[in-house]
Each structure stands twice: as structure tokens, then as C-alpha cells.
Amino acid sequence: MTKVIYLKDVDYNWQKFEYEGNLVDSLKKELTKRNISIGDDASIGDGASIGYGASIGYRASIGNRASIGYGASIGYGASIGNRASIGDGASIGNRASIGYGASIGYRASIGYRASIGYRASIGDDASIGNRASIGDDASIGDDASIGYGASIGNEVKLITGFYINGSRHTATYVGEGKLSIGCQNKTIEWFKDNYAALGKSEGYSESEITEYKCYIDMAEMFHNLNYKK
């Protein structure tokens, strides 16, 4: 079966190639000219495009008509859905999953086993932490930072991010007036009412409870400034 791939050179010019069988064996010379690296057992979909200097890891999967940007890095076992777009210089972590039609911005970073939903959009220089989950059609703005294990719901729009790496857990605003601290994903109002009892149950010291109360207040200010109508 004949497949098509588009390769970009150092001058950002695209060239179409047709091949059969193994991509690396069939187009080794062209890949080498463009400094493109494709790991063993990686699969590349029909009509996909790969930019100069891109790196695709062992057993990674690139969907049909997906686009991998100039110098982008795809980790081992990562999955890039059909028609997804990975920006120039972006980094996709090992075993991360990028959904159908999702867009990952310039130099954005997607962590280990993070999941990006269908048609979700991640802005330029944004950072999505390990094991974080971004819902379908969600939008994360430029320079935003989403912490480890945070969950962003479907269709949530974050213009920018609120993320603090505290002494015990990260505190991450996850949209819709919600805050994620450690394994707790609750409304800011809930944290305001329960932070002291929660801190004690988690073994926080008094100073750590005070520290996280400050983060909750900061998250409320962030929410009010950016999202409250």
C-alpha cells in the first residue's frame, strides 16, 4: 500500500513523498538530509507531515494527516491523533496522548502520560504537567502552566494559568472557579471553607496551612480578575 508523507527542509519548504513499506528504510536519505529521527517501531500515518529536526521516539504513533513541527520532540510510546498539530519546538512526553485535531503551540511542553483531548488547544510556551488531563475542546493560553495530575474539563477556556509549586503540593487553577491541590480538585469556595481541616488531616504544619491559605486567596483573586463576569 502506497502512503504519502510531507517533509520540511531547513528553509521550511515542504516536499511530498510517496513510499511503500517501512518509512525509515524507504526514505532514509531524505530523513537524514532533514535531520529527522524516527525511533524503532514508531508508526507514521498517511498524509502526515514532519518538520526539519523533529524527533519521534520508539513506538510513538503519529496519526493520519497529523503535523509535527520544526524541531519538535515526540517521546517514546506517545500517541498523536489524526489531524493533530504539534508546533515548532514543542515537546511531547513519553506515553502522552494527543487527541484528534488537537493543537499544541510553539515550544509548548506536554508531560509524561498527560492526556490532551479532541480538538483541544494548548498555547505557545504553555506547560502541561505529568499525568495532567485536558478535556475535549478545552483551550489553554500562551505561557500557562498546568500542574501534575491536574484535570481541566471539556470546553474550559484558560486565558492564562495559575500554578504554584508549594512546599507540599502544587496548587493549580483548573477553570470554572476550581482549584487543584494535591489529589483534591474542588471549588475555591470549598477550599476557603475547609482548608484548615484538610491541612490537619494531611499532616500539614500550622505554617504550611497558612501558606496554602495564601495560595487559595491568590487563586480567588486570579479567578476574579480573569474569569468572573
Rosetta blueprint (number, residue, H / E / L):
1 M L
2 T E
3 K E
4 V E
5 I E
6 Y E
7 L E
8 K E
9 D L
10 V L
11 D L
12 Y L
13 N L
14 W E
15 Q E
16 K E
17 F E
18 E E
19 Y E
20 E E
21 G L
22 N L
23 L H
24 V H
25 D H
26 S H
27 L L
28 K H
29 K H
30 E H
31 L H
32 T H
33 K H
34 R L
35 N L
36 I L
37 S E
38 I E
39 G L
40 D L
41 D L
42 A L
43 S E
44 I E
45 G L
46 D L
47 G L
48 A E
49 S E
50 I E
51 G L
52 Y L
53 G L
54 A L
55 S E
56 I E
57 G L
58 Y L
59 R L
60 A L
61 S E
62 I E
63 G L
64 N L
65 R L
66 A L
67 S E
68 I E
69 G L
70 Y L
71 G L
72 A L
73 S E
74 I E
75 G L
76 Y L
77 G L
78 A L
79 S E
80 I E
81 G L
82 N L
83 R L
84 A L
85 S E
86 I E
87 G L
88 D L
89 G L
90 A L
91 S E
92 I E
93 G L
94 N L
95 R L
96 A L
97 S E
98 I E
99 G L
100 Y L
101 G L
102 A L
103 S E
104 I E
105 G L
106 Y L
107 R L
108 A L
109 S E
110 I E
111 G L
112 Y L
113 R L
114 A L
115 S E
116 I E
117 G L
118 Y L
119 R L
120 A L
121 S E
122 I E
123 G L
124 D L
125 D L
126 A L
127 S E
128 I E
129 G L
130 N L
131 R L
132 A L
133 S E
134 I E
135 G L
136 D L
137 D L
138 A L
139 S E
140 I E
141 G L
142 D L
143 D L
144 A L
145 S E
146 I E
147 G L
148 Y L
149 G L
150 A L
151 S E
152 I E
153 G L
154 N L
155 E L
156 V L
157 K E
158 L E
159 I L
160 T L
161 G L
162 F L
163 Y E
164 I E
165 N E
166 G L
167 S L
168 R L
169 H L
170 T E
171 A E
172 T E
173 Y E
174 V E
175 G E
176 E L
177 G L
178 K E
179 L E
180 S E
181 I E
182 G L
183 C L
184 Q E
185 N E
186 K E
187 T E
188 I H
189 E H
190 W H
191 F H
192 K H
193 D H
194 N H
195 Y H
196 A H
197 A H
198 L H
199 G H
200 K H
201 S H
202 E L
203 G L
204 Y L
205 S L
206 E H
207 S H
208 E H
209 I H
210 T H
211 E H
212 Y H
213 K H
214 C H
215 Y H
216 I H
217 D H
218 M H
219 A H
220 E H
221 M H
222 F H
223 H H
224 N H
225 L H
226 N H
227 Y L
228 K L
229 K L
